[in-house]
């Protein structure tokens, strides 16, 4: 497969080796895959498009996933299983490959003059914030994070900072 690269945006089209795919919380999966080229050019707030396939089974459209975190050459995606495509993706094993285009989209733009960053998210909407949190830490910014989930089984707050937690059912943190 030829590598497609958009020089201006830094976007690349790669076949990437999966390092792991584990259930991080109820119905929420953390996939880690290697892509030195995408990892080197990605910024907090950007996403990748993944072509989901398993054997002869393939979905028609690519799925967009926020880049949750980058650790060296490894990109982490956090996603919920909601249909056929994410179901296939959740069953991927180490050594499998996925077809990825990225990084795409605009980054969060953290260069402004401020001392404290306030992050607010709910459920899987918190997926891009570990990457942002690490960037803000490098910039020596104070961080306050507010996250909400449906219940305690769905909580995933790894790599976030100064967390204020709420659940819809009150099973953990603020009720509401």
PyMOL commands that set and color helices and strands:
alter all, ss='L'
color gray80, all
select helices_A, chain A and resi 36-41+84-90+123-126+129-138+152-154
alter helices_A, ss='H'
color red, helices_A
select strands_A, chain A and resi 4-6+11-25+28-34+47-51+53-54+57-58+63-71+74-80+97-104+116-122+142-149+163-167+174-175
alter strands_A, ss='S'
color yellow, strands_A
deselect
rebuild
show_as cartoon
